[in-house]
Amino acid sequence: MTHHPDSPPLTADAPSPERERSEPSAGAPGVGRLIGLDLARGLAVFGMYAVHVGPAPSQGGVIGFLMELAQGRSSALFAVLAGFAVALITGRRTPKTGLAGRQAVAKVIIRAVILLALGTALTLTGTPVVPILAFYGLFFLLVLPLYRLGAKPLALIAVGWALVGPQLLYALKPMVGGRVFLSYGQADGPVSLFFTGGYPALTWVPFVIAGMAVARCDLATTTAVRVRLALTGVALAVTGHGGSWLAVRLVPGAAEAVRKAEEGPGMSSVSSVSPDSIGIFGDTPAGMLASAPHSEATLSIMAATGVAILVITACLAAMDAFPRLRRLAKPVIAVGSMSLTAYVYHIVAIWLLDTETSAVPPLHILLGLIASVTVLATLWSRFVKRGPLEWLMGRATGLARHIR
């Protein structure tokens, strides 16, 4: 069974778009139509489950293709949605200022601290998965100083960070060490969170900033904006994957270097992640030309961001254009509305069931997890607006109202 550092969660601790329908501070009228975000989160949850307990992509066929499709892209989608969450909390189209701004900042900080603690606790369970929650907590703190910026400055910063971050990480590699996946049960430290872990902040923060930039756009009421964003997503995906395809064929020796790099667990989407393994970019700069999942390279960041933007815009458009589809997608939307709970649920399930040594076929485990979380989320959402962990998060961040 294959397990990867491709988890994600948790933007659902932010105000749900559906609930924001009644909140004046949420932004433009019609923000309730952003229910498509929960659909995108739900799809990302299922993709994450596929990465952690599903069959290996190498088996081929339709199932293998779907498993490969989830590699890296699920966590990138969640990171982009995390940026959306920061924007929702701090004022989506118009950043909050004054007392409201200070309270919003406090909410983000409280969420970040809780995610750091919860992520560490999940890591200490020793499951054969690299939880992303602690990394998410750090991402929230790192992007918080940017919350007052508009869409264009945020987009420029995301692009600049994506161009510089991977190169800086490669330059720092001799000092910080290679890609290190700690032995199961060992908590990530600062070096791992920033540089060498499953989701190093130096190369993952651009996803979050890109999500903030997308959130600043008028997605709720303007079709033209969604079309432009979709085209941007296509351009990024084509540039990332197409640029990598061309580069490894035009640069002498690049193809062989990338092949060797992709054989390492730091980049491969088909090899299992073992403790104490290393492999950021491989051994040569040519490894930075890859667009493979978790390659931490600029082209990989561009491609994954493009796919995430495409998924988000498609979900938003589908929920607006097809009311019947919204009714059919309610179970997936329910999962997305409590994605933090769904994420922790699957980590705990992997821990309790010991899926790595289980005799049950991976596909059966995957389908069982998807079915169970969907049923539980659907039933819960019929009686309670927030998921259990989302409710607790809301209670904790309620402390921010004491800020004066």
C-alpha positions in Angstrom: 0.0 0.0 0.0 1.3 3.4 -0.9 1.4 6.4 1.6 2.6 9.9 0.7 3.1 13.2 2.3 0.1 14.5 0.3 -2.4 15.4 2.9 -4.2 18.5 3.3 -7.0 20.1 5.3 -8.4 22.6 6.6 -9.8 25.6 5.4 -13.1 24.7 6.6 -12.4 26.3 10.0 -13.0 29.6 8.2 -16.6 30.9 8.0 -18.5 28.7 5.6 -19.6 30.5 2.4 -23.1 29.2 3.0 -23.2 30.8 6.5 -21.7 34.0 5.2 -24.9 34.7 3.3 -26.1 36.5 6.5 -22.9 38.2 7.4 -22.5 41.8 6.2 -18.8 41.7 6.5 -18.4 38.8 4.1 -18.1 41.0 1.1 -20.2 41.4 -2.0 -23.8 40.5 -2.1 -24.3 36.9 -3.3 -21.2 35.6 -1.5 -23.5 32.7 -0.4 -23.2 31.5 -4.0 -19.6 30.6 -3.2 -20.9 27.2 -1.9 -18.8 25.8 -4.7 -15.8 26.3 -2.4 -17.2 23.6 -0.2 -17.6 21.3 -3.2 -13.9 21.9 -4.1 -12.9 21.1 -0.5 -14.9 17.9 -0.6 -13.2 16.8 -3.8 -9.8 17.6 -2.3 -10.7 15.5 0.8 -11.5 12.5 -1.4 -8.3 13.1 -3.4 -6.4 13.2 -0.2 -7.9 9.9 1.0 -6.9 8.4 -2.4 -3.3 9.4 -1.9 -3.1 8.1 1.7 -4.9 4.8 1.5 -5.8 4.2 -2.2 -4.2 1.8 -4.7 -0.8 2.7 -6.2 -1.1 4.8 -9.4 1.3 2.3 -11.0 -1.5 -0.3 -11.3 -2.7 1.6 -14.4 -6.2 1.7 -15.8 -8.9 4.2 -14.8 -8.2 3.7 -11.1 -4.5 4.1 -11.5 -5.1 7.3 -13.5 -7.4 8.7 -10.8 -4.9 7.9 -8.1 -2.2 9.6 -10.1 -4.4 12.6 -10.7 -4.7 13.1 -6.9 -1.0 13.1 -6.3 0.2 16.5 -5.2 -2.8 18.2 -6.6 -5.1 17.5 -3.6 -2.7 19.2 -1.2 -2.1 22.1 -3.5 -5.8 22.6 -3.9 -6.2 22.7 -0.1 -3.3 25.1 0.2 -5.0 27.5 -2.3 -8.2 27.1 -0.4 -6.3 27.9 2.8 -5.5 31.3 1.3 -9.2 31.7 0.5 -9.9 31.0 4.2 -7.6 33.7 5.3 -9.3 36.2 3.0 -12.7 35.1 4.2 -11.8 35.6 7.8 -10.1 39.0 7.3 -12.6 40.4 4.8 -12.9 38.8 1.4 -13.1 41.6 -1.1 -12.4 44.5 1.3 -9.9 43.8 4.1 -11.2 44.6 7.6 -9.6 47.5 9.4 -9.7 49.0 12.9 -11.2 46.8 15.6 -12.7 44.4 13.1 -9.2 44.0 11.5 -7.5 43.4 14.8 -10.0 40.8 15.8 -9.7 39.1 12.4 -6.0 38.9 12.8 -6.4 37.4 16.2 -8.7 34.7 14.8 -6.2 33.7 12.2 -3.4 33.5 14.9 -5.6 31.4 17.1 -6.4 29.0 14.2 -2.7 28.8 13.3 -1.7 27.9 16.9 -4.5 25.2 17.1 -3.4 23.7 13.7 0.2 23.6 14.8 -0.8 21.8 18.0 -3.3 19.5 16.3 -0.9 18.7 13.5 1.9 17.8 16.0 -0.5 15.5 17.9 -1.5 13.7 14.7 2.1 13.3 13.8 2.9 11.7 17.1 0.3 9.0 16.5 2.9 7.4 14.3 0.6 6.9 11.3 2.4 6.3 7.9 1.2 9.7 6.7 2.8 13.1 6.8 0.0 15.3 8.3 -0.1 18.8 6.8 -1.9 20.6 9.7 1.2 21.9 11.5 2.5 23.2 8.2 -0.8 24.9 7.6 -0.6 26.6 10.9 2.8 28.0 9.9 1.4 29.1 6.4 -1.4 31.0 8.1 1.1 33.0 10.2 3.5 33.7 7.3 0.8 35.1 5.0 -1.0 37.1 7.7 1.0 40.3 7.1 -0.3 40.4 3.5 -4.0 40.3 4.4 -4.6 44.0 3.5 -3.3 43.7 0.0 -5.4 43.5 -3.2 -5.6 40.8 -5.8 -2.8 42.2 -8.1 -0.2 42.7 -5.4 -0.9 39.3 -3.9 -0.7 37.6 -7.4 2.6 39.3 -8.0 4.0 38.2 -4.6 2.8 34.6 -5.3 4.5 34.6 -8.7 7.7 36.1 -7.2 7.8 33.7 -4.3 7.2 30.7 -6.7 10.2 31.9 -8.8 12.6 32.6 -6.0 11.5 30.1 -3.3 12.6 26.8 -5.0 15.9 28.3 -6.1 16.6 29.6 -2.6 15.7 26.2 -1.1 18.1 24.5 -3.6 20.8 27.0 -2.6 20.2 26.3 1.1 20.2 22.5 0.6 23.8 22.0 1.7 23.0 23.9 5.0 19.6 22.5 5.9 20.0 19.0 4.4 17.9 17.1 1.9 14.2 16.3 1.9 13.8 14.5 5.2 10.6 12.6 6.1 11.0 12.0 9.8 10.5 8.6 11.3 6.8 8.0 12.0 5.8 9.5 15.3 8.4 12.2 15.3 7.1 15.8 15.4 8.3 18.3 12.8 10.7 21.0 14.0 11.3 24.5 12.6 13.8 23.3 10.0 11.3 20.7 8.7 8.4 23.1 8.7 10.3 25.7 6.8 12.7 23.8 4.6 12.9 20.0 4.5 9.5 18.5 5.5 6.7 17.2 3.5 5.3 20.7 2.8 8.2 23.1 3.3 6.9 26.7 3.8 9.6 28.1 1.5 7.9 26.5 -1.5 4.3 26.0 -0.4 3.4 29.5 0.8 2.8 30.6 -2.9 -0.2 28.4 -3.1 -1.7 30.2 -0.1 -1.0 33.6 -1.4 -2.5 32.7 -4.7 -5.6 31.6 -2.9 -5.8 35.0 -1.2 -5.5 36.7 -4.6 -8.3 34.6 -6.1 -10.5 35.4 -3.1 -10.0 39.1 -3.6 -11.7 38.8 -7.1 -15.4 39.3 -7.6 -16.2 35.6 -8.0 -19.7 35.8 -6.6 -21.3 38.1 -9.1 -19.0 38.4 -12.2 -18.9 35.7 -14.8 -16.1 37.4 -16.7 -13.8 37.2 -13.7 -14.4 33.5 -13.4 -13.6 33.1 -17.1 -10.4 35.1 -16.8 -9.4 33.0 -13.7 -10.1 29.8 -15.6 -8.0 30.9 -18.5 -5.2 31.8 -16.0 -5.5 28.4 -14.5 -5.1 26.8 -18.0 -2.2 29.0 -18.8 -0.4 28.1 -15.5 -1.1 24.4 -15.9 0.1 24.3 -19.5 3.2 26.4 -18.7 4.1 24.3 -15.7 3.7 20.9 -17.3 4.5 21.9 -20.9 7.5 23.9 -19.8 8.9 21.0 -17.8 8.3 18.6 -20.8 10.2 21.0 -23.1 13.0 21.7 -20.6 13.9 18.1 -19.9 14.2 17.5 -23.7 16.1 20.6 -24.6 18.5 20.9 -21.7 21.4 18.5 -22.2 21.4 15.8 -19.4 18.2 17.1 -17.9 16.1 14.1 -18.8 18.4 11.7 -17.0 18.8 14.0 -14.0 15.0 14.4 -13.6 14.5 10.6 -14.0 16.9 10.0 -11.1 15.4 12.7 -9.0 11.9 11.4 -9.6 13.0 8.0 -8.3 13.6 9.6 -4.9 10.7 9.6 -2.5 10.9 13.4 -2.3 9.4 13.7 -5.8 7.9 10.4 -6.9 4.2 10.0 -7.0 4.4 6.2 -7.2 7.1 5.2 -4.6 6.2 4.9 -1.0 7.7 7.4 1.5 10.1 5.8 3.9 11.5 7.3 7.1 14.9 9.1 6.9 14.7 9.4 3.1 16.0 12.5 1.3 15.6 14.0 -2.2 14.9 17.7 -2.8 15.4 18.2 -6.5 17.7 15.2 -6.8 21.5 15.7 -6.9 21.7 18.3 -9.7 20.0 21.6 -10.6 18.3 19.8 -13.5 15.9 18.3 -10.9 14.3 21.7 -10.6 13.0 21.4 -14.1 10.5 18.7 -13.1 6.8 19.4 -12.6 6.2 16.2 -10.7 4.1 16.3 -7.5 6.2 17.5 -4.5 9.2 18.3 -6.6 9.2 21.7 -4.9 10.2 23.3 -8.2 8.8 26.4 -9.8 7.2 24.6 -12.7 5.5 22.2 -10.3 4.1 25.1 -8.3 2.8 26.8 -11.4 1.1 23.6 -12.7 -0.5 22.7 -9.4 -1.7 26.2 -8.8 -3.3 26.3 -12.3 -5.1 23.0 -11.7 -6.4 24.3 -8.3 -7.7 27.5 -9.8 -9.4 25.5 -12.6 -11.1 23.2 -10.0 -12.3 26.1 -7.9 -13.7 28.1 -10.8 -15.4 25.0 -12.3 -17.0 24.2 -8.9 -18.3 27.7 -8.5 -19.6 27.8 -12.1 -21.3 24.4 -11.8 -23.1 25.3 -8.5 -24.5 28.4 -10.2 -25.4 27.0 -13.5 -26.9 23.7 -12.5 -29.2 23.9 -9.4 -30.0 20.2 -9.7 -26.3 19.3 -9.6 -26.1 21.3 -6.3 -28.7 19.0 -4.8 -26.9 15.9 -6.1 -23.6 17.2 -4.8 -24.9 17.9 -1.3 -23.1 15.0 0.3 -19.7 16.1 -1.1 -20.5 19.7 -0.1 -21.2 18.5 3.4 -17.8 16.8 3.6 -16.2 20.0 2.3 -18.0 22.1 4.8 -16.2 20.2 7.6 -12.9 19.4 5.9 -10.9 19.8 9.1 -13.1 17.1 10.8 -12.9 14.9 7.7 -9.1 15.2 7.6 -8.6 14.3 11.2 -11.2 11.5 10.8 -9.1 9.8 8.2 -5.8 10.1 10.1 -7.4 8.6 13.2 -9.0 5.8 11.0 -5.6 5.0 9.5 -4.1 4.9 13.0 -6.8 2.6 14.4 -7.2 0.3 11.5 -3.4 0.1 10.8 -4.1 0.3 7.1 -0.5 -0.2 6.2 -0.5 -3.8 7.3 -4.2 -4.5 6.7 -5.1 -7.5 4.5 -8.1 -5.5 3.1 -7.4 -4.3 -0.5 -6.5 -0.5 -0.6 -9.4 0.2 -2.9 -11.9 -1.2 -0.4 -10.4 0.8 2.4 -10.6 4.0 0.2 -14.2 3.4 -0.7 -15.1 2.6 2.9 -13.5 5.8 4.2 -15.2 7.9 1.5 -18.6 6.3 2.1 -18.4 6.6 5.9 -17.2 10.2 6.0 -19.9 11.2 3.4 -22.7 9.6 5.4 -21.5 11.0 8.7 -21.0 14.5 7.3 -24.4 14.4 5.5 -26.2 13.4 8.7 -24.3 15.8 10.9 -25.0 18.8 8.5 -28.7 18.1 8.7 -28.8 19.0 12.4 -25.7 21.2 13.0 -24.3 23.9 10.7 -20.6 23.3 11.6 -18.6 20.1 11.8 -17.5 19.1 15.4 -13.9 20.3 15.1 -15.1 23.4 13.1 -17.5 24.1 16.0 -14.7 23.8 18.5 -12.4 26.0 16.4 -15.2 28.6 16.3 -15.5 28.5 20.0 -11.7 29.0 20.4 -11.5 31.8 18.0 -14.4 33.5 19.7 -11.8 34.7 22.2 -10.8 37.2 19.6 -13.9 39.3 20.4 -12.2 40.3 23.6 -9.5 42.2 21.5 -10.1 46.0 21.9 
